Amino acid sequence: MRRSLNEPVLSVRDLVIQYEGAGGVVQAVRGVHFDLAPDESLAVIGESGCGKTTLGLALMGLLPKSARIVAGQILYRTRDGRVTDVVRLSGRELRDFRWKECAMVFQGALNAFNPVLKIWDQVLDTAGAHGLHDRTRVREQCERLLRLVQLDPGRVLQSYPHELSGGMRQRVMIALSLLLEPRLVIYDEPTTALDILTQRAIIEVLRSLRQELGFAMVFISHDLPLAAELADRVATMYAGRIVELAPVRDLFYRPRHPYTRGLLRAVPPVSGPLTTVASIPGSPPSLAELPPGCSFAPRCELATDRCRSDDPPLCMVGADHWSACHYWSAVSLDRRTERLGGASHA
């Protein structure tokens, strides 16, 4: 699943994550497997509760105590070519890895800041935790990044978090995530609860930062238009699994999984002929009680008895295009050409 000829900066191998709860074991991530090139942007999309954020937290080694990595590897490649399994890091090694090698921007920037410290003090804390004590150097780097995200360093650094707008706080978090020049940055719903103009500003900032600094990016979202703008490839997650992985244009124009098609049909187009917007029937399954076979089968119009008993593996169905569906070749966005009679797929 490698997109670039370069060695991947991140390789996730058959990752399985479970939560131990009062109601039993919740299978939050099931066999996730992908590579990420050093200059690549990967969007992870899907409904709430599909495992997107759990995957992002695992990449940073930030899973809560109730979560357990049962199997798999998260292999990170440093600039000098060393490969580290994030799953095996602990203590000081994990602290060094976070922010210096891999940073994460969360949904709520206000919750990520200490409300009683000015932004400059929090910048110094972050730098000092990783051995950077030259205040002049840190100041220069921080001011450069704040200008890249279109903020005034003089005003922002002397402000408390509550004195900044939501869009400003989010851009400060983006700048702070790049302070130590990580090779990988994870964005978990970075535009949630922001107005559409601020969302547009954040998108432009992220695009220009990638061009300027050349980091790899994992973009977690349920917003398909945002994923289309920022991603090189898109991974669709459902019930803890990646069910489709493809270059962004292929996935949006030639989806090869019924769930991806359902997500695309639920988004109204902003141009072109009018089309019917339709939701996916039913609800996602409980991750504590997954149905046998394909987890999407109870909601899928293509499902047959084979789907309800045999869980399809993620297989290559085109150039760098992967799908976990027995009947991927029957998936189409064009309703006029679809013939979904169950007997023809039995």
Residue, then its C-alpha position, 0 to 999 in steps of 0.5 A: m500500500r505504498r504510494s511513494l518510492n521513498e521509504p515510508v515515514l510510518s508503517v502500521r501493521d495489522l494493528v488491533i486495539q481493544y477497550e476493556g469496559a463494564g459491558g465487555v471488550v470493545q474492538a475499536v481498531r481491527g487489523v489496520h494496515f497502511d504505509l505513509a510516505p514522508d511527503e504524503s497526506l492521508a485522510v481517515i474518514g468515517e462515522s463517529g465511533c468507527g475508530k478514527t480517533t483511537l487510531g490517531l491516539a495510538l500513533m502518538g502513544l496517547l491511548p487511555k489506560s482502558a485501551r490495550i494494543v492486542a496485536g500489530q506494530i506502529l513503525y516510525r522511521t526517523r530522519d537517519g533511517r532508524v525504525t522504531d516501534v511506537v507500541r514498544l516505547s515507554g517513559r522517556e522514549l515516548r516523551d521524546f517521540r511525542w512532539k519532536e517526531c510526531a505531533m497531534v492537533f486535537q479537536g478543541a484547541l482551548n482544551a489543549f492549552n493551560p488556561v492560566l498561562k500565556i501562549w509564550d510560556q506554553v511554547l517555552d514549556t514545550a521547547g524546554a521539555h525537549g531540551l531546547h532552552d535557548r529562548t532567542r532561538v525558540r522565539e525566532q522559530c515560534e514567530r516564523l511559524l505564527r507568521l506562516v499561519q497568518l498570525d501576529p506573533g507580538r499579539v498572540l504570544q502575550s495572550y492567554p488562550h481565552e483572549l484568542s478566537g477559536g480560529m486563532r487558537q487552532r492556528v496557534m496549535i498548528a504552529l506549536s505542533l511544528l515547533l520541533e519540526p516533526r516528520l509526522v503531524i496528526y490532525d483530529e477534526p481540526t476544523t470542528a465547530l469553526d465557521i466556514l470562513t475559518q475552516r477555509a483559512i485553516i485549509e489554506v494554512l495546512r496546504s501552505l505549511r505542507q508545501e513549505l515544511g514538507f511533513a507527512m500528515v494524517f487528517i482525521s475527519h468525517d467531513l468529505p469535502l475537507a478530506a478531498e482538499l487536503a489528502d493525497r489518499v483517503a482511508t475509509m474506516y468502518a467498525g474499526r477496520i479500513v474498508e477502502l484505501a485509495p488515491v483521493r480522486d479514485l475514491f471520490y469518483r470511483p469508490r469500490h466499497p458500498y460504505t464509501r459510496g454511501l458516504l459520498r451520496a450523503v454529501p450534496p454537490v456544490s456544482g453540476p447537475l442536481t442529484t438525490v442526497a441519501s443517507i445510509p440506512g440503519s446504524p453502525p454496529s456496536l463494537a462490543e457485539l460485531p455481527p458475523g461476516c462483513s460488519f457493513a452487511p446489515r446496512c448494505e444493498l449489495a449484501t448476500d449470504r456470503c457477506r453475512s458469513d465471510d468477512p472480506p479481506l482488504c484486497m487490491v482492486g486497482a492501481d494503489h486502490w484497496s477494498a474490503c468488499h466481495y462485490w467491489s466491482a458492482v459498486s458505482l456512483d451512477r444510479r442509472t447504471e446500477r442493478l443491485g438484484g441480490a440473485s445476480h451476486a449470489 
